[in-house]
Each structure stands twice: as structure tokens, then as C-alpha cells.
């Protein structure tokens, strides 16, 4: 009313709180499990490692992969910490080094990096695909008599200015928090030079004579030229052509998360409990789908390119907790997760895979449209723009503060809940040994 309030009459604040209890044991309780998991990169064969066994139990399960990756990040156990010697320059070899063994080590790393690059086309942001497509078109227009220039224009950019630099200086791309030590830096230099050459379009044999180092000349010859060129060509086609990525084989899709949810049936006017049904929700890097049960055919499949927003839904909308919405051009998809942690994970994953979509919205409605109006802003038009700004989805930051105990607890809980599977695997191993 504009009148001054009395000192003892300052109004009221109503809070709605949710209490969640989660048991996490002291750090010392998880030390044996963590040590076992962290030894995984050094175990041979790799199939005998704890991380590999964890993957066998939870194949294509996001909740097992994420804590494992975070543990490795926290303890710096990725490739940059490898102590395998890769020096192949005879002048720089140390006493006791075996150049052939070093060459094999280097070749393994190069093959891993090269395969990761050539199989990553589906992860290329749409904006970069548009740039590569335009670059390819302009190269063809400028040099119509050279059929290879359309590839060399793109490969020289993406390999020379992007991948090779990222391998050589990972700290510059926030892949590492600091510059690697001299020995690792030398290994990264050799990998970067090799990747740069393998990615350059054209015949490798024509470039071998231009190498100043004879040891690099011999090393490059160990790669199968035609197969490398074929993989690079396919990769360049996929990131710079008009061919839809969905045309790739279905088995190439990567499952990011799946699980049981409650889905709001589409097209119903009343909001009774019967309009929510159990469904198996599954999201890959290509599509979102829901099924009647796990393993059944999809009842509906949605391309991630068609997702306009992924946001939380007010509890008041359907009087249900842990709900989120996938906003599409037709109707939003309303989903209830099992708990708040699950809801956050669905929001994070769906937000990441759709963050670069051209049709992303800037605003959304945090509630539903019923009785002729949006319940959040009371706007009567069903096509009215959203009344709340959309969440800005950021790229995952590798330098996040990681709670090592929490990640260990997640893995411990997963293993404990699947003790029977572990026992079966142990029994099969004993039987095969006998």
C-alpha cells in the first residue's frame, strides 16, 4: 500500500523443502575400490581390469561410465599420464631404449587418436558443418579442374588448425590444467605430426620425400596409405556434405542414457493419474525414443535435431515431482524421473546433445497449458512465446571440482546391487580356467 511497515511486521516467507538422505562412507572405506579401478589402464589383458568388468555389467549405461571417467580425471589417469616411451629419433634415444618397441608404442597412440577423430563426425557441431560445407563449395568453384581440392581445403583446416594443435597443446584447449612434462610433450609432438600428415588429403607417398627426418619417413611408411585416405575421405564427407548424419547405420549411435520413467500421454485434455504411463526412455547422440519396456521396439522416435528446449517443469503443473519437458515444435513431451538426481541427469544429457540445434528457443513455459491458458503466465494463446528464459547449456568442463568419495560411492552402489552378476562372471571364469 506504500505505507511504512512496522518493525515487527515484515511479512512472511514460505519455503518448500525436499530432504534427500544419501549415505556416503569415509574416504578410507573406498580406498581399496579406487585403487583397483585406477589400475585398470595398466592391466593386461584389458578385459581383466576392474573398469572393463564394470563396463560388462553396465554395458551402454551412462550411470556407470560417468563416475568412472570422473575418477580417472580426478587422479590424472588419462593418456597424458602414460609413461610409455615413444621416442624414435636415434639421436634422442636413451640408454636401454628399444626403438622398435618405442615405434610400436607410438603407433598404438596414433591409431587411437586417428580412429577417435575419424569416428567423431556425428559430434561435429552443426555450425562447423555449415562452415566446412561452404569452404568445400567455394574450393570447388575456385578450382573446378581439381577434384581433390574440395577435400584438401577442409582437411588442411580441421587437421592442421584443430586436431593437430589440440594434441600438441592440450592445455590451450582446456584439456589439461597445465603444460605436460618434456617427455610427454615429446610424445604429443610425434603424435601431432603424424596425425597432421595422415589427415592431409592426397597420397602419402608423394609427401614422404619432403620429410627432413629419416626416422619419420620410416615411421609413416608403416601406415596403410589407402585405408587411411579412405577413412579421412569418409570423415570429411560426413562433416562437410549435405548428407544427413541419420543416414549412418543405426548401430553407430552411442547410447548416452536410458531408464524407466513416467511419461505423460499426448493429446489428453484431463490430467488424471491414468494419463501417466511407465515407459523406457532412451537417448543416443542421434535420437530420443521411448518404448513400452526395455528391449521393445520404439513407440516414438524423435531426432535430437528437433529438440527446441529441455527444461524443468513446475511441480504444480501435474502435481508431480521431478518432472521435465522436452519442447518440440508440435507438443512438449512431459516426463517424470524417478528422483531429482535422475531428473538432473536427463536434463544435462538432453541439453548437451541439443545445445547446437538451429531451432533452440530462448524462452519457455515452466508450466502446462490447460483450461484455455498457460498456468505460469496466464496467457491464453497456446502458441504464445515462453515467459521464462531458457537455461544456457554449457559444454562439460573437464576441470570441474570432483567429489571423489561421491563417485566411488556411486560405483560401489552399482556393484553391490549387481552382486549376482559378479558371482556369475567369477563362476564362468573359474569354469573356463578348469
C-alpha positions in Angstrom: 0.0 0.0 0.0 3.0 2.3 0.2 2.7 2.8 3.9 5.6 2.3 6.2 5.8 -1.2 7.8 6.1 -1.7 11.5 9.4 -3.1 12.7 7.7 -6.2 13.9 5.6 -6.6 10.7 7.9 -7.5 7.8 5.8 -10.1 6.1 6.3 -13.9 5.7 8.5 -16.1 3.5 7.2 -19.6 2.6 9.7 -22.2 1.8 9.1 -25.7 0.3 12.0 -28.0 1.1 12.8 -31.5 -0.1 15.0 -33.7 2.1 17.1 -36.4 0.5 19.2 -38.8 2.5 22.3 -40.3 0.8 24.8 -42.5 2.7 28.5 -41.9 1.8 31.1 -43.6 3.8 34.5 -42.1 4.9 37.2 -41.9 2.3 39.2 -44.8 3.7 36.4 -47.2 3.0 36.6 -46.6 -0.7 40.4 -46.7 -1.0 40.7 -50.4 -2.0 38.0 -50.0 -4.6 39.5 -46.8 -6.0 43.0 -48.3 -6.2 41.6 -51.3 -8.1 39.8 -49.1 -10.6 42.7 -46.8 -11.1 45.0 -49.7 -12.0 42.7 -50.5 -15.0 44.7 -48.7 -17.6 47.8 -50.8 -16.8 46.1 -54.2 -16.6 46.8 -56.7 -19.4 44.7 -58.0 -20.9 42.4 -55.0 -20.5 39.4 -57.4 -20.3 40.7 -58.4 -16.8 40.6 -54.9 -15.5 38.0 -53.6 -13.0 36.9 -50.9 -15.4 36.3 -53.4 -18.2 34.3 -55.6 -15.8 32.3 -52.6 -14.7 31.5 -51.9 -18.4 30.5 -55.5 -19.0 28.0 -55.4 -16.2 26.6 -52.0 -17.2 27.0 -52.1 -21.0 25.8 -48.8 -22.5 24.8 -47.5 -19.1 25.6 -43.8 -18.5 25.5 -44.0 -14.7 28.5 -46.4 -14.6 30.6 -44.6 -17.2 30.3 -41.1 -15.8 31.7 -41.8 -12.3 34.5 -43.9 -13.7 35.6 -41.1 -16.1 35.4 -38.6 -13.2 37.6 -40.8 -11.0 40.2 -41.1 -13.8 40.1 -37.3 -14.3 40.5 -36.6 -10.6 43.6 -38.9 -10.4 45.0 -37.8 -13.8 45.0 -41.3 -15.2 44.3 -40.5 -18.9 46.7 -40.8 -21.8 48.7 -37.7 -20.9 49.9 -39.5 -17.8 51.2 -42.6 -19.7 54.8 -43.4 -19.1 55.4 -45.4 -22.3 58.4 -44.2 -24.2 57.7 -43.2 -27.8 61.0 -41.7 -28.9 62.0 -42.8 -32.4 64.8 -40.3 -33.1 68.1 -42.3 -32.9 69.9 -39.2 -31.6 67.4 -38.7 -28.7 67.2 -42.3 -27.6 68.2 -43.0 -24.0 70.4 -45.9 -22.9 68.4 -49.1 -22.8 65.7 -47.8 -25.2 64.4 -50.1 -27.9 63.5 -48.1 -31.0 61.2 -50.8 -32.3 59.3 -51.0 -29.0 59.0 -47.2 -29.0 57.7 -47.3 -32.5 55.0 -49.8 -31.6 54.0 -47.6 -28.6 53.8 -44.5 -30.8 51.8 -46.4 -33.5 49.3 -47.5 -30.9 48.7 -44.0 -29.7 48.4 -42.6 -33.2 45.9 -45.3 -34.2 43.8 -44.5 -31.1 43.8 -40.8 -31.9 43.2 -41.2 -35.6 40.3 -43.6 -35.0 38.7 -41.3 -32.5 38.9 -38.4 -34.9 37.6 -40.3 -38.0 34.7 -41.8 -36.0 33.6 -38.5 -34.4 31.7 -36.9 -37.3 28.4 -37.2 -35.6 29.7 -35.0 -32.8 30.7 -32.1 -35.1 28.6 -29.0 -34.2 26.1 -28.0 -37.0 27.7 -24.6 -37.2 31.1 -26.1 -38.0 29.5 -28.4 -40.5 28.0 -25.4 -42.3 31.4 -23.7 -42.4 33.1 -26.8 -43.8 30.3 -27.2 -46.4 30.7 -23.6 -47.5 34.5 -24.0 -47.7 34.2 -27.1 -49.8 31.8 -25.4 -52.1 34.0 -22.3 -52.6 37.1 -24.5 -53.2 35.2 -26.5 -56.0 34.1 -23.2 -57.5 37.5 -21.7 -57.5 39.4 -24.8 -58.8 36.8 -26.7 -60.9 39.5 -28.8 -62.6 40.9 -30.3 -59.4 38.6 -33.0 -57.8 40.7 -33.3 -54.7 40.8 -29.6 -53.7 37.4 -29.8 -52.1 38.8 -32.3 -49.6 42.2 -30.7 -49.1 40.6 -27.3 -48.3 38.7 -28.9 -45.4 41.3 -31.4 -44.2 44.1 -28.8 -44.0 41.9 -26.7 -41.8 40.4 -29.3 -39.5 43.5 -31.4 -39.0 46.2 -28.7 -39.2 44.5 -26.0 -37.3 42.3 -28.0 -34.9 43.2 -31.6 -34.1 47.0 -31.4 -34.5 47.1 -28.3 -32.3 44.8 -29.8 -29.7 47.1 -32.9 -29.4 50.2 -30.8 -29.3 49.0 -28.3 -26.7 46.1 -29.8 -24.8 46.3 -27.1 -22.1 45.4 -24.5 -24.7 42.1 -26.2 -25.2 41.4 -26.7 -21.5 42.0 -30.4 -21.9 44.8 -30.2 -19.3 45.3 -27.7 -16.5 49.0 -27.3 -17.2 51.7 -27.9 -19.8 52.8 -31.5 -19.9 56.3 -32.5 -18.8 59.1 -32.7 -21.5 58.8 -36.4 -22.1 55.1 -36.4 -22.6 55.3 -33.2 -24.6 57.7 -35.0 -27.0 55.3 -37.9 -27.4 52.4 -35.5 -28.1 54.6 -33.7 -30.7 55.3 -37.0 -32.6 51.5 -37.9 -32.4 50.6 -34.4 -33.6 53.0 -34.5 -36.6 51.7 -38.0 -37.6 48.0 -37.0 -37.3 48.7 -33.9 -39.4 50.2 -35.9 -42.2 47.6 -38.7 -42.1 44.8 -36.1 -42.3 46.3 -34.2 -45.1 44.4 -35.0 -48.3 46.4 -36.7 -51.1 48.9 -39.5 -51.5 51.2 -40.2 -48.6 53.9 -41.5 -50.9 54.1 -38.0 -52.6 54.8 -36.4 -49.2 57.3 -38.9 -47.8 60.2 -37.4 -49.8 59.6 -34.0 -48.2 60.3 -35.2 -44.7 63.5 -33.9 -43.2 63.8 -36.7 -40.6 64.6 -40.1 -42.0 63.1 -41.8 -38.8 59.8 -40.1 -39.5 60.0 -41.3 -43.1 60.3 -44.9 -42.0 57.5 -44.5 -39.4 55.0 -43.0 -41.8 55.5 -45.9 -44.2 54.2 -48.3 -41.5 50.6 -47.0 -42.1 48.4 -48.4 -44.8 48.0 -45.5 -47.1 44.8 -46.4 -48.9 42.9 -47.3 -45.8 43.9 -44.0 -44.1 42.9 -42.0 -47.1 39.5 -43.8 -47.3 38.8 -43.1 -43.6 39.7 -39.4 -43.9 37.6 -39.0 -47.1 34.6 -40.6 -45.3 35.1 -38.3 -42.3 35.4 -35.2 -44.5 32.3 -36.2 -46.4 30.3 -36.5 -43.2 31.3 -33.2 -41.7 31.1 -31.1 -44.9 28.4 -32.6 -47.1 24.6 -32.3 -47.2 24.2 -36.0 -46.3 22.2 -36.3 -43.1 24.0 -37.9 -40.2 21.0 -40.0 -39.5 21.7 -41.9 -42.7 24.6 -43.6 -40.9 24.0 -47.1 -39.6 21.9 -47.3 -36.5 24.5 -49.3 -34.6 26.8 -46.4 -34.8 24.6 -44.4 -32.4 26.0 -44.1 -28.9 23.6 -44.7 -26.0 24.0 -41.8 -23.5 21.3 -42.7 -21.0 18.3 -45.0 -20.7 15.9 -45.8 -17.9 12.3 -46.2 -16.7 10.3 -43.0 -16.4 6.6 -41.9 -16.2 5.6 -40.3 -19.4 2.5 -38.0 -19.9 0.3 -39.4 -22.7 0.0 -36.9 -25.5 -3.3 -35.3 -26.6 -5.3 -35.8 -23.4 -7.4 -32.9 -22.1 -7.8 -34.1 -18.5 -4.9 -34.6 -16.2 -5.8 -37.7 -14.1 -3.2 -40.2 -13.0 -4.1 -42.7 -15.7 -2.6 -40.3 -18.2 0.9 -41.1 -17.0 2.3 -44.5 -18.1 5.6 -46.3 -17.5 7.9 -46.0 -20.4 11.5 -46.9 -21.1 13.3 -43.7 -22.2 16.4 -43.9 -24.3 18.7 -41.1 -25.6 21.6 -41.5 -28.0 23.7 -38.9 -29.8 21.2 -39.1 -32.6 17.7 -39.6 -31.2 15.4 -39.7 -28.3 12.9 -42.6 -28.1 10.5 -44.2 -25.6 9.5 -47.8 -25.5 6.8 -49.9 -23.7 9.6 -51.8 -22.0 13.3 -52.2 -22.2 14.3 -54.1 -25.4 10.9 -53.5 -27.1 10.5 -51.5 -30.4 10.3 -47.8 -30.1 6.8 -46.4 -29.7 8.1 -43.0 -30.8 11.4 -41.7 -32.1 12.5 -38.1 -32.0 15.6 -36.7 -33.7 17.7 -34.7 -31.3 17.9 -32.1 -34.0 14.2 -31.4 -33.5 14.5 -30.6 -29.8 13.9 -26.9 -29.1 14.5 -26.8 -25.4 14.9 -29.1 -22.4 13.7 -27.6 -19.1 12.3 -28.4 -15.7 8.5 -28.4 -15.2 6.8 -26.8 -12.2 5.5 -29.4 -9.8 2.2 -27.6 -9.8 1.6 -28.5 -13.4 0.6 -32.1 -12.8 1.1 -32.2 -9.0 4.2 -34.4 -9.5 7.8 -34.0 -8.5 11.0 -34.4 -10.6 9.3 -33.6 -13.9 11.0 -32.1 -17.0 9.8 -31.3 -20.5 11.3 -31.8 -24.0 10.0 -28.9 -26.0 9.2 -29.8 -29.7 7.6 -27.9 -32.5 4.3 -29.9 -32.1 3.7 -30.6 -28.5 6.1 -30.8 -25.5 7.0 -34.2 -24.1 6.3 -34.3 -20.3 8.4 -36.8 -18.4 8.7 -37.6 -14.7 12.0 -39.1 -13.5 12.4 -41.5 -10.6 14.2 -38.9 -8.4 15.8 -35.5 -8.5 19.2 -36.9 -9.4 17.8 -38.8 -12.4 15.9 -35.7 -13.5 19.1 -33.6 -13.4 21.0 -36.2 -15.4 18.3 -36.3 -18.1 18.2 -32.5 -18.3 22.0 -32.4 -18.6 22.4 -35.1 -21.3 19.4 -33.9 -23.4 20.6 -30.3 -23.1 24.1 -31.2 -24.2 23.1 -33.2 -27.3 20.7 -30.5 -28.5 22.7 -27.4 -27.5 23.7 -26.5 -31.0 20.3 -27.0 -32.7 19.3 -24.3 -35.0 15.7 -24.2 -33.7 16.7 -23.7 -30.0 14.3 -21.5 -28.1 15.3 -18.6 -25.9 12.2 -18.7 -23.6 9.8 -21.5 -22.4 6.8 -22.0 -20.3 7.6 -23.6 -16.9 4.0 -24.9 -16.6 1.4 -26.5 -18.8 -1.4 -25.2 -21.0 -4.8 -26.1 -19.7 -8.3 -24.6 -19.3 -7.5 -22.2 -22.2 -4.4 -20.6 -20.7 -0.8 -21.2 -19.7 -0.8 -21.8 -15.9 2.5 -20.0 -15.5 1.8 -16.6 -17.2 -2.0 -17.0 -17.8 -1.5 -16.2 -21.5 -4.5 -17.6 -23.4 -2.7 -18.2 -26.7 -1.3 -21.8 -26.9 1.4 -20.5 -29.3 2.5 -17.7 -27.0 6.3 -17.3 -26.6 7.6 -18.6 -23.3 7.5 -16.5 -20.2 10.9 -17.6 -18.7 14.4 -17.6 -20.2 15.8 -21.0 -21.2 18.7 -22.4 -19.4 22.0 -21.8 -21.1 23.7 -25.2 -21.7 27.4 -25.0 -21.3 30.0 -27.6 -22.6 31.2 -30.0 -20.0 34.2 -28.6 -18.1 37.0 -31.2 -17.5 38.4 -29.1 -14.7 35.2 -29.5 -12.5 35.6 -29.9 -8.8 35.1 -33.7 -8.5 33.9 -35.3 -5.2 36.0 -38.5 -5.4 34.2 -40.1 -2.5 30.8 -39.5 -4.1 31.9 -41.0 -7.4 33.4 -44.0 -5.6 30.1 -44.4 -3.7 28.1 -44.5 -6.9 30.3 -47.2 -8.4 30.2 -49.2 -5.1 26.4 -49.0 -5.0 26.2 -50.2 -8.6 28.5 -53.2 -7.9 26.7 -54.0 -4.7 23.3 -54.0 -6.4 24.6 -56.4 -9.0 26.5 -58.8 -6.8 24.8 -61.8 -8.5 26.2 -60.8 -11.9 29.7 -60.5 -10.4 29.3 -64.0 -8.9 28.2 -65.4 -12.3 31.2 -63.9 -14.0 33.5 -65.3 -11.4 32.0 -68.7 -11.8 32.3 -68.6 -15.6 36.0 -67.6 -15.2 36.7 -70.5 -12.8 35.0 -72.9 -15.2 37.0 -71.7 -18.2 40.2 -71.9 -16.2 39.5 -75.5 -15.3 
